[in-house]
Amino acid sequence: MKATGIVRRIDDLGRIVIPKEIRRTLRIREGDPLEIFTNREGEIMLKKYSPIGELGEFAASYAESLSLTTGHLICITDRDYVIAAAGAKKRDYEGKPLSSELENLIEQRGNVQAQAEDGAYIKITLDDKGEFPYEAIATIICNGDSIGAVVIYGKDEKKFHGEVEKQLAVTAAHFLGKQMEQ
């Protein structure tokens, strides 16, 4: 653990304020769920909770199936990171933080089908090099909350039909959202 030098007192209702600097660094927003853990040394640990992260292995298998079927790069995200990726260049995306544009799209519950030349095109991660000129993105909704996205990235115009990939992304997002509700 990293010491911050910040000390906070517990108020009369048992609450403690997490400093703004830490919230900003960990990308914790108002209303975000946190998991609380304790260890044998008496330490309390907070971890940002990712509902879609609970489906990590399942999401990875689903992404792999979609990638094998379509031949495209598939990324499944929570609200902050790419939690599963399959296909060409998956290592460049897996575990990476999302771009603010994708975070905003998820927050607004949007879906996108775009080409790199379009104004609607969104880079997925902070360090996305834009190697995939075609994309389809669908927001994952669970119990009324936006919890992540399914991204289908394509390089080849002849293989990327657009509307088909958009419908696949929407279907995958709907399916993953329903899985989380169970």
C-alpha positions as CSV (number, residue, x, y, z in Angstrom):
1,M,0.0,0.0,0.0
2,K,1.0,3.5,-0.7
3,A,0.9,6.1,2.1
4,T,-0.8,9.3,1.2
5,G,-0.2,11.3,4.4
6,I,-3.9,12.2,4.4
7,V,-5.8,11.6,7.7
8,R,-9.5,11.7,8.0
9,R,-11.8,11.3,11.0
10,I,-15.0,9.2,11.2
11,D,-18.1,11.4,11.8
12,D,-20.9,10.6,14.2
13,L,-22.7,8.5,11.5
14,G,-19.7,6.3,10.9
15,R,-18.8,8.0,7.6
16,I,-15.4,8.9,6.2
17,V,-14.6,11.2,3.3
18,I,-12.3,9.8,0.6
19,P,-10.1,12.7,-0.5
20,K,-10.7,14.2,-3.9
21,E,-7.1,13.5,-5.1
22,I,-7.6,9.8,-4.4
23,R,-11.1,9.7,-6.0
24,R,-9.7,11.4,-9.1
25,T,-6.7,9.0,-9.3
26,L,-8.8,5.9,-8.9
27,R,-11.6,7.3,-11.2
28,I,-14.2,7.0,-8.4
29,R,-17.3,9.1,-9.1
30,E,-20.3,10.0,-6.9
31,G,-22.6,7.0,-6.7
32,D,-19.9,4.4,-7.7
33,P,-20.1,1.2,-5.6
34,L,-17.1,0.3,-3.5
35,E,-16.2,-3.1,-2.0
36,I,-14.9,-3.1,1.6
37,F,-12.4,-5.7,2.7
38,T,-10.5,-6.3,6.0
39,N,-7.4,-8.3,6.6
40,R,-5.8,-9.9,9.6
41,E,-3.6,-6.9,10.4
42,G,-6.8,-4.8,11.0
43,E,-6.6,-2.8,7.7
44,I,-9.7,-1.8,5.8
45,M,-9.4,-1.8,2.1
46,L,-11.7,-0.2,-0.4
47,K,-11.9,-1.4,-4.0
48,K,-14.0,0.0,-6.8
49,Y,-16.6,-2.5,-7.6
50,S,-17.1,-3.5,-11.2
51,P,-20.3,-5.6,-11.8
52,I,-19.2,-6.6,-15.3
53,G,-15.8,-7.6,-13.8
54,E,-17.6,-10.4,-12.0
55,L,-18.2,-11.9,-15.4
56,G,-14.5,-11.7,-16.3
57,E,-14.0,-15.2,-17.5
58,F,-17.4,-15.4,-19.1
59,A,-16.8,-12.0,-20.9
60,A,-13.4,-13.3,-22.2
61,S,-15.0,-16.4,-23.6
62,Y,-17.8,-14.4,-25.2
63,A,-15.3,-12.0,-26.7
64,E,-13.3,-14.9,-28.1
65,S,-16.4,-16.5,-29.7
66,L,-17.4,-13.2,-31.3
67,S,-13.8,-12.6,-32.5
68,L,-13.6,-16.1,-34.1
69,T,-17.0,-15.7,-35.7
70,T,-16.3,-12.2,-37.1
71,G,-12.6,-12.0,-37.5
72,H,-12.6,-8.6,-35.7
73,L,-11.1,-7.3,-32.5
74,I,-13.7,-7.5,-29.7
75,C,-13.3,-5.6,-26.4
76,I,-15.7,-5.8,-23.5
77,T,-15.4,-3.0,-20.9
78,D,-16.7,-2.0,-17.6
79,R,-17.0,1.8,-17.0
80,D,-13.3,2.3,-16.5
81,Y,-11.2,-0.5,-18.1
82,V,-11.2,-3.0,-20.9
83,I,-11.9,-6.2,-19.0
84,A,-11.7,-8.7,-21.9
85,A,-10.4,-8.6,-25.4
86,A,-10.0,-11.1,-28.2
87,G,-8.6,-11.0,-31.7
88,A,-5.7,-9.2,-33.4
89,K,-3.9,-6.7,-31.1
90,K,-5.9,-7.8,-28.0
91,R,-2.8,-7.3,-25.8
92,D,-2.8,-3.6,-26.8
93,Y,-6.3,-3.2,-25.2
94,E,-6.8,-5.7,-22.4
95,G,-6.7,-4.1,-19.0
96,K,-6.2,-0.5,-20.4
97,P,-8.2,2.5,-19.0
98,L,-11.0,3.8,-21.2
99,S,-10.8,7.1,-23.1
100,S,-13.0,9.9,-21.7
101,E,-15.0,9.7,-25.0
102,L,-16.0,6.1,-24.4
103,E,-16.7,6.8,-20.7
104,N,-19.1,9.6,-21.8
105,L,-20.7,7.3,-24.4
106,I,-21.3,4.6,-21.7
107,E,-22.6,7.3,-19.3
108,Q,-25.1,8.5,-22.0
109,R,-26.0,4.9,-22.8
110,G,-25.1,5.5,-26.5
111,N,-24.4,3.1,-29.3
112,V,-22.1,4.0,-32.2
113,Q,-21.2,2.7,-35.6
114,A,-18.5,4.8,-37.2
115,Q,-15.4,5.0,-39.4
116,A,-12.2,6.8,-38.5
117,E,-13.1,9.7,-40.8
118,D,-16.4,10.2,-39.0
119,G,-16.9,12.8,-36.3
120,A,-18.7,10.0,-34.3
121,Y,-15.6,7.8,-34.2
122,I,-14.4,7.1,-30.6
123,K,-11.0,5.9,-29.5
124,I,-11.5,3.1,-26.9
125,T,-8.5,3.5,-24.6
126,L,-6.3,6.4,-23.5
127,D,-3.4,5.2,-25.7
128,D,-5.5,3.9,-28.6
129,K,-3.4,4.4,-31.8
130,G,-6.4,4.3,-34.1
131,E,-5.2,1.2,-36.0
132,F,-8.8,0.0,-36.5
133,P,-10.7,2.4,-38.8
134,Y,-14.1,0.8,-38.3
135,E,-16.0,0.3,-35.1
136,A,-19.4,-0.6,-33.6
137,I,-20.0,0.1,-29.9
138,A,-23.0,-0.8,-27.7
139,T,-23.5,0.1,-24.1
140,I,-24.2,-2.7,-21.6
141,I,-27.3,-1.9,-19.4
142,C,-28.0,-3.9,-16.3
143,N,-31.0,-3.2,-14.0
144,G,-31.3,0.2,-15.6
145,D,-27.6,1.2,-15.1
146,S,-25.0,1.5,-17.8
147,I,-22.1,-0.7,-16.7
148,G,-19.8,-1.1,-19.7
149,A,-19.7,-1.6,-23.4
150,V,-19.1,-4.1,-26.2
151,V,-16.7,-2.8,-28.9
152,I,-16.2,-4.4,-32.3
153,Y,-13.2,-3.0,-34.1
154,G,-12.4,-3.8,-37.7
155,K,-9.5,-3.1,-40.1
156,D,-10.8,-4.4,-43.4
157,E,-13.7,-2.5,-45.2
158,K,-14.6,-5.7,-47.1
159,K,-15.1,-7.7,-43.9
160,F,-16.7,-4.9,-41.9
161,H,-20.2,-4.4,-43.0
162,G,-21.2,-1.9,-40.3
163,E,-24.8,-2.6,-39.6
164,V,-24.1,-6.3,-39.0
165,E,-21.4,-5.5,-36.5
166,K,-23.6,-2.9,-34.8
167,Q,-26.4,-5.4,-34.3
168,L,-23.8,-8.0,-33.0
169,A,-22.5,-5.4,-30.5
170,V,-26.1,-4.5,-29.4
171,T,-27.0,-8.2,-29.1
172,A,-23.8,-9.0,-27.1
173,A,-24.4,-5.9,-24.8
174,H,-28.0,-6.9,-24.2
175,F,-27.0,-10.5,-23.5
176,L,-24.2,-9.5,-21.0
177,G,-26.6,-7.1,-19.3
178,K,-29.2,-9.9,-18.8
179,Q,-26.5,-12.2,-17.5
180,M,-25.6,-9.7,-14.8
181,E,-29.3,-9.4,-13.7
182,Q,-29.4,-13.1,-12.9
